[in-house]
Amino acid sequence: MIPELFDYLKKARKLGLRASINSNGLLFNEDNLKFLKDYDIYLYISIDGATKEAYEKIRGLGNYKLLLSKLKLLEKYNLKFSILFTLSSINFSEAQKMVSFAQKNGAETLCLIPVIPSGQAKKTGIWIDSSLVIKGMEKVAEEAEKLNYKIYALDCPFLKIFPLSNYLIIEACPSFEMIDISPAGDILICDVLDVPLAEIRTKSLKEALNDLNNHPFYQKLKERTKVCSGCPEIDFCRAGCYARSYLCLGDISKPDPFCPRASNFR
Ligand code: SF4
């Protein structure tokens, strides 16, 4: 963890902002959890498997027991948290089991996100294709329904075209409502494609947002929804994940390559 993290969190809370952190949880201890509780910081904990075998394939030998001990510690501080599960070829078969794991361990919700084919995930080929993502989400939705447990599907807005469960909440891409600011002070196109479109090193946030809105690339993204005109989900889905369009098709203005319906528009 960067040492400034605690200062950033304190400042954010003093400004009245909501604050959350993402962590694998393995470095939690009495001190930092007390701090997080005192400042009312929400936690997203990345857990890549419900079983020891699957979890340790990704997080390293011996760490499953450590994780369970950290989850117990969270309980002691009564900290609210959600689990983030990144769906890949390594842990695909664990997705369904994660539902009861999350519920049993006191997570408010389980958030699922498929690995984006970028960086190491692209090189090692651990990302899974659209048919497996859909199959995985169907199984998870069944389990969520059975256990009455709320699950969020991130970065798959196209799943709206399927009749899944009311317990599986499909999230839209937050890119037009939120901004990603890099440690260098750049406003990025998104947290996957770290292309800078504006900056707050020399500009105020207001000026930077103005630059962002007028950037030709940003305009192009707003226009992109037109490629799916005719789809009833267009207002929600907005042609799906543009990072995936760029990484898989080499063209950011194409619709999400993972959406089976979008092949009609490609
Ligand atoms: S066709 Fe386009 S807008 Fe409709 S669900 Fe697929 S990607 Fe989204």
Residues whose N, C-alpha, C, O or C-beta is under 5 A from the ligand:
A	BS01	SF4	F158 I161 C228 C231 E233 I234 C237 R238 A239 G240 P255 D256 C259 R261 A262
